[in-house]
Protein backbone atom coordinates (compact mmCIF):
# COMPACT_ATOMS: atom_id res chain seq x y z
CA UNK A 1 0.00 0.00 0.00
CA UNK A 2 1.29 3.42 -0.87
CA UNK A 3 0.19 7.05 -0.76
CA UNK A 4 -1.28 7.97 -4.12
CA UNK A 5 -4.08 10.14 -5.46
CA UNK A 6 -7.39 8.48 -6.27
CA UNK A 7 -9.50 10.28 -8.85
CA UNK A 8 -13.22 9.79 -9.24
CA UNK A 9 -14.56 9.81 -12.77
CA UNK A 10 -16.73 12.76 -11.73
CA UNK A 11 -13.59 14.88 -11.57
CA UNK A 12 -12.58 15.23 -7.92
CA UNK A 13 -9.23 14.17 -6.47
CA UNK A 14 -8.52 13.31 -2.86
CA UNK A 15 -5.59 11.84 -0.97
CA UNK A 16 -5.30 8.80 1.23
CA UNK A 17 -3.68 5.39 1.56
CA UNK A 18 -4.90 3.25 -1.31
CA UNK A 19 -3.61 0.29 -3.22
CA UNK A 20 -2.19 1.50 -6.51
CA UNK A 21 -4.43 0.92 -9.51
CA UNK A 22 -8.12 1.21 -10.38
CA UNK A 23 -10.92 -0.53 -8.49
CA UNK A 24 -14.68 -0.43 -9.22
CA UNK A 25 -16.96 1.70 -7.06
CA UNK A 26 -20.59 2.62 -6.96
CA UNK A 27 -22.75 2.41 -8.84
CA UNK A 28 -24.16 5.94 -8.91
CA UNK A 29 -27.73 6.12 -7.72
CA UNK A 30 -28.59 8.22 -10.79
CA UNK A 31 -26.78 8.08 -14.12
CA UNK A 32 -25.55 11.60 -14.82
CA UNK A 33 -23.14 13.61 -16.94
CA UNK A 34 -21.83 17.19 -16.59
CA UNK A 35 -22.34 17.13 -12.81
CA UNK A 36 -20.64 19.35 -10.24
CA UNK A 37 -18.44 17.64 -7.65
CA UNK A 38 -16.39 18.66 -4.61
CA UNK A 39 -15.06 17.12 -1.41
CA UNK A 40 -17.42 17.53 1.57
CA UNK A 41 -15.54 16.50 4.74
CA UNK A 42 -14.66 12.83 4.18
CA UNK A 43 -17.14 12.36 1.35
CA UNK A 44 -17.53 13.65 -2.21
CA UNK A 45 -20.66 15.54 -3.20
CA UNK A 46 -21.89 14.91 -6.75
CA UNK A 47 -24.66 17.35 -7.61
CA UNK A 48 -26.91 17.97 -10.57
CA UNK A 49 -25.79 17.35 -14.12
CA UNK A 50 -27.77 15.83 -16.95
CA UNK A 51 -29.70 12.58 -17.04
CA UNK A 52 -29.03 12.52 -20.80
CA UNK A 53 -25.41 12.14 -21.92
CA UNK A 54 -25.96 13.81 -25.29
CA UNK A 55 -27.04 17.17 -23.92
CA UNK A 56 -28.23 19.00 -20.82
CA UNK A 57 -31.43 17.80 -19.17
CA UNK A 58 -30.73 19.42 -15.80
CA UNK A 59 -31.61 17.67 -12.55
CA UNK A 60 -31.85 18.62 -8.85
CA UNK A 61 -30.64 15.26 -7.59
CA UNK A 62 -27.41 14.82 -5.64
CA UNK A 63 -25.53 12.02 -3.94
CA UNK A 64 -22.53 11.43 -1.71
CA UNK A 65 -19.59 9.14 -2.36
CA UNK A 66 -18.16 7.53 0.79
CA UNK A 67 -14.38 7.30 0.26
CA UNK A 68 -14.04 4.55 2.88
CA UNK A 69 -16.91 2.32 1.81
CA UNK A 70 -16.44 3.12 -1.87
CA UNK A 71 -20.16 3.55 -2.40
CA UNK A 72 -22.72 6.24 -3.26
CA UNK A 73 -25.79 7.18 -1.24
CA UNK A 74 -28.59 9.65 -2.03
CA UNK A 75 -28.33 13.20 -0.71
CA UNK A 76 -31.04 15.82 -0.42
CA UNK A 77 -32.11 17.41 -3.70
CA UNK A 78 -30.85 20.86 -4.65
CA UNK A 79 -33.36 23.67 -4.65
CA UNK A 80 -32.83 24.31 -8.40
CA UNK A 81 -32.00 22.17 -11.42
CA UNK A 82 -28.39 22.55 -12.62
CA UNK A 83 -26.33 21.11 -15.47
CA UNK A 84 -22.72 22.26 -16.08
CA UNK A 85 -22.66 23.92 -12.64
CA UNK A 86 -19.37 24.32 -10.76
CA UNK A 87 -18.65 23.39 -7.14
CA UNK A 88 -15.91 24.21 -4.62
CA UNK A 89 -15.30 23.18 -1.01
CA UNK A 90 -15.21 26.09 1.47
CA UNK A 91 -12.91 26.33 4.47
CA UNK A 92 -15.75 25.56 6.91
CA UNK A 93 -16.56 22.26 5.15
CA UNK A 94 -19.58 23.46 3.22
CA UNK A 95 -19.73 23.15 -0.57
CA UNK A 96 -20.68 26.04 -2.86
CA UNK A 97 -22.50 25.00 -6.06
CA UNK A 98 -22.76 27.83 -8.61
CA UNK A 99 -24.79 28.53 -11.76
CA UNK A 100 -25.26 26.06 -14.57
CA UNK A 101 -27.91 25.44 -17.20
CA UNK A 102 -31.36 25.21 -15.63
CA UNK A 103 -33.28 27.01 -12.92
CA UNK A 104 -30.08 27.87 -11.07
CA UNK A 105 -28.29 29.84 -13.80
CA UNK A 106 -28.47 33.06 -11.76
CA UNK A 107 -27.87 31.81 -8.23
CA UNK A 108 -25.97 29.32 -6.08
CA UNK A 109 -26.55 26.81 -3.29
CA UNK A 110 -24.64 25.84 -0.16
CA UNK A 111 -24.44 22.18 0.86
CA UNK A 112 -23.93 21.56 4.58
CA UNK A 113 -22.31 18.14 5.14
CA UNK A 114 -23.49 18.09 8.77
CA UNK A 115 -27.18 18.35 7.94
CA UNK A 116 -26.66 17.01 4.38
CA UNK A 117 -28.98 19.73 3.07
CA UNK A 118 -28.90 22.57 0.52
CA UNK A 119 -29.80 26.23 1.01
CA UNK A 120 -30.12 28.81 -1.76
CA UNK A 121 -27.72 31.75 -1.81
CA UNK A 122 -26.95 34.56 -4.21
CA UNK A 123 -28.02 35.93 -6.53
CA UNK A 124 -25.02 36.04 -8.84
CA UNK A 125 -24.07 39.45 -10.16
CA UNK A 126 -24.06 37.86 -13.65
CA UNK A 127 -25.93 34.65 -14.58
CA UNK A 128 -23.44 31.95 -15.66
CA UNK A 129 -24.41 28.80 -17.54
CA UNK A 130 -21.22 27.14 -18.81
CA UNK A 131 -17.47 27.64 -19.12
CA UNK A 132 -16.92 29.70 -15.96
CA UNK A 133 -14.40 28.97 -13.19
CA UNK A 134 -14.46 28.94 -9.39
CA UNK A 135 -11.25 29.61 -7.45
CA UNK A 136 -11.03 29.58 -3.66
CA UNK A 137 -8.76 32.44 -2.59
CA UNK A 138 -6.29 32.40 0.29
CA UNK A 139 -8.75 34.25 2.55
CA UNK A 140 -11.52 31.67 1.94
CA UNK A 141 -13.56 33.73 -0.49
CA UNK A 142 -14.34 32.36 -3.97
CA UNK A 143 -13.58 34.07 -7.28
CA UNK A 144 -16.11 33.45 -10.07
CA UNK A 145 -14.75 34.29 -13.53
CA UNK A 146 -16.07 34.44 -17.07
CA UNK A 147 -18.21 31.79 -18.69
CA UNK A 148 -21.19 32.03 -21.01
CA UNK A 149 -24.87 32.73 -20.35
CA UNK A 150 -26.24 32.31 -23.89
CA UNK A 151 -26.18 36.07 -24.41
CA UNK A 152 -22.48 35.69 -25.15
CA UNK A 153 -19.25 35.10 -23.31
CA UNK A 154 -18.72 37.00 -20.07
CA UNK A 155 -15.91 39.35 -19.03
CA UNK A 156 -17.07 40.02 -15.48
CA UNK A 157 -15.63 38.76 -12.19
CA UNK A 158 -17.37 38.40 -8.86
CA UNK A 159 -16.47 37.15 -5.40
CA UNK A 160 -18.51 35.01 -3.01
CA UNK A 161 -18.05 35.79 0.68
CA UNK A 162 -18.84 32.69 2.78
CA UNK A 163 -19.39 34.83 5.91
CA UNK A 164 -22.19 36.92 4.39
CA UNK A 165 -23.15 34.25 1.80
CA UNK A 166 -23.34 36.93 -0.90
CA UNK A 167 -21.76 37.65 -4.28
CA UNK A 168 -20.30 41.04 -5.15
CA UNK A 169 -18.77 42.39 -8.40
CA UNK A 170 -14.96 42.19 -8.53
CA UNK A 171 -14.08 43.94 -11.76
CA UNK A 172 -13.90 43.15 -15.44
CA UNK A 173 -11.37 41.10 -17.38
CA UNK A 174 -9.62 42.60 -20.38
CA UNK A 175 -11.64 40.28 -22.63
CA UNK A 176 -14.55 37.82 -22.28
CA UNK A 177 -13.31 34.31 -21.46
CA UNK A 178 -15.13 30.99 -21.49
CA UNK A 179 -13.61 27.50 -21.11
CA UNK A 180 -10.46 29.08 -19.73
CA UNK A 181 -8.49 27.97 -16.67
CA UNK A 182 -8.07 29.72 -13.33
CA UNK A 183 -5.07 28.90 -11.13
CA UNK A 184 -4.36 30.26 -7.64
CA UNK A 185 -0.70 31.28 -7.53
CA UNK A 186 1.58 31.12 -4.51
CA UNK A 187 1.46 34.90 -4.11
CA UNK A 188 -2.37 34.89 -3.87
CA UNK A 189 -3.07 36.14 -7.38
CA UNK A 190 -5.16 34.13 -9.85
CA UNK A 191 -3.97 33.29 -13.37
CA UNK A 192 -6.87 33.40 -15.87
CA UNK A 193 -5.52 31.80 -19.04
CA UNK A 194 -6.92 31.32 -22.51
CA UNK A 195 -10.49 30.47 -23.30
CA UNK A 196 -12.62 32.01 -25.99
CA UNK A 197 -15.27 34.59 -26.67
CA UNK A 198 -18.01 32.27 -27.84
CA UNK A 199 -16.38 30.10 -30.51
CA UNK A 200 -14.02 32.91 -31.52
CA UNK A 201 -10.60 31.90 -30.29
CA UNK A 202 -7.93 34.48 -30.99
CA UNK A 203 -6.66 36.69 -29.52
CA UNK A 204 -8.45 35.51 -26.37
CA UNK A 205 -6.92 32.01 -26.36
CA UNK A 206 -3.47 33.47 -26.87
CA UNK A 207 -3.58 35.69 -23.80
CA UNK A 208 -3.78 35.51 -20.03
CA UNK A 209 -4.40 37.92 -17.20
CA UNK A 210 -3.74 38.12 -13.48
CA UNK A 211 -6.37 38.96 -10.85
CA UNK A 212 -5.05 40.45 -7.60
CA UNK A 213 -7.65 39.99 -4.81
CA UNK A 214 -5.84 42.45 -2.52
CA UNK A 215 -6.55 45.31 -4.93
CA UNK A 216 -9.43 43.74 -6.97
CA UNK A 217 -7.53 44.59 -10.16
CA UNK A 218 -6.87 42.66 -13.36
CA UNK A 219 -3.73 43.09 -15.46
CA UNK A 220 -2.95 41.49 -18.80
CA UNK A 221 0.07 39.17 -18.68
CA UNK A 222 2.84 40.71 -20.81
CA UNK A 223 3.64 37.45 -22.64
CA UNK A 224 1.53 35.69 -25.25
CA UNK A 225 0.73 32.00 -25.02
CA UNK A 226 3.00 29.74 -27.08
CA UNK A 227 -0.06 28.01 -28.56
CA UNK A 228 -3.80 28.56 -28.26
CA UNK A 229 -5.31 27.67 -24.88
CA UNK A 230 -8.92 26.45 -25.04
CA UNK A 231 -10.35 23.48 -23.16
CA UNK A 232 -6.86 22.93 -21.74
CA UNK A 233 -5.77 22.09 -18.21
CA UNK A 234 -3.58 23.98 -15.74
CA UNK A 235 -1.60 22.77 -12.73
CA UNK A 236 0.47 24.72 -10.20
CA UNK A 237 3.97 23.26 -9.84
CA UNK A 238 6.04 23.25 -6.59
CA UNK A 239 8.27 26.10 -7.83
CA UNK A 240 5.26 28.37 -8.37
CA UNK A 241 5.13 28.12 -12.15
CA UNK A 242 2.02 26.84 -13.94
CA UNK A 243 1.86 23.95 -16.40
CA UNK A 244 -0.73 24.45 -19.16
CA UNK A 245 -1.31 21.46 -21.42
CA UNK A 246 -3.67 19.81 -23.88
CA UNK A 247 -6.98 21.22 -25.05
CA UNK A 248 -7.86 22.20 -28.57
CA UNK A 249 -5.68 23.83 -31.25
CA UNK A 250 -8.61 26.17 -32.01
CA UNK A 251 -11.86 27.12 -30.33
CA UNK A 252 -14.84 24.81 -30.68
CA UNK A 253 -15.71 21.24 -29.85
CA UNK A 254 -14.10 19.53 -32.86
CA UNK A 255 -12.03 17.50 -30.37
CA UNK A 256 -8.92 17.39 -32.53
CA UNK A 257 -6.85 17.72 -29.38
CA UNK A 258 -3.20 18.58 -29.03
CA UNK A 259 -0.01 17.34 -27.39
CA UNK A 260 1.25 20.88 -26.79
CA UNK A 261 2.30 22.08 -23.34
CA UNK A 262 3.77 25.28 -21.98
CA UNK A 263 4.91 26.86 -18.74
CA UNK A 264 3.79 30.18 -17.26
CA UNK A 265 6.22 32.03 -15.01
CA UNK A 266 4.37 34.44 -12.65
CA UNK A 267 7.55 36.41 -11.91
CA UNK A 268 7.96 37.47 -15.54
CA UNK A 269 4.39 36.97 -16.75
CA UNK A 270 5.65 35.03 -19.76
CA UNK A 271 5.06 31.63 -21.35
CA UNK A 272 7.72 29.13 -22.45
CA UNK A 273 7.29 26.12 -24.71
CA UNK A 274 7.68 22.66 -23.17
CA UNK A 275 8.10 19.26 -24.85
CA UNK A 276 4.94 17.74 -26.28
CA UNK A 277 2.96 15.24 -24.25
CA UNK A 278 3.20 11.63 -25.35
CA UNK A 279 -0.49 11.44 -26.29
CA UNK A 280 -3.12 13.86 -27.62
CA UNK A 281 -5.40 15.23 -24.89
CA UNK A 282 -8.27 17.38 -26.11
CA UNK A 283 -11.17 19.26 -24.53
CA UNK A 284 -12.09 17.70 -21.19
CA UNK A 285 -8.54 16.73 -20.18
CA UNK A 286 -7.98 16.60 -16.41
CA UNK A 287 -4.80 17.08 -14.38
CA UNK A 288 -3.82 16.00 -10.88
CA UNK A 289 -0.73 17.31 -9.10
CA UNK A 290 0.98 14.36 -7.41
CA UNK A 291 2.81 14.57 -4.04
CA UNK A 292 6.20 14.08 -5.71
CA UNK A 293 5.77 17.19 -7.89
CA UNK A 294 4.77 15.44 -11.08
CA UNK A 295 1.44 16.07 -12.83
CA UNK A 296 -0.81 13.33 -14.15
CA UNK A 297 -2.89 14.20 -17.24
CA UNK A 298 -5.85 11.99 -18.09
CA UNK A 299 -8.62 11.85 -20.64
CA UNK A 300 -9.78 14.56 -22.99
Order of alpha helices (4+ residues) and beta strands (2+ residues): beta-beta-beta-beta-beta-beta-beta-beta-beta-beta-beta-beta-beta-beta-beta-beta-beta-beta-beta-beta-beta-beta-beta-beta
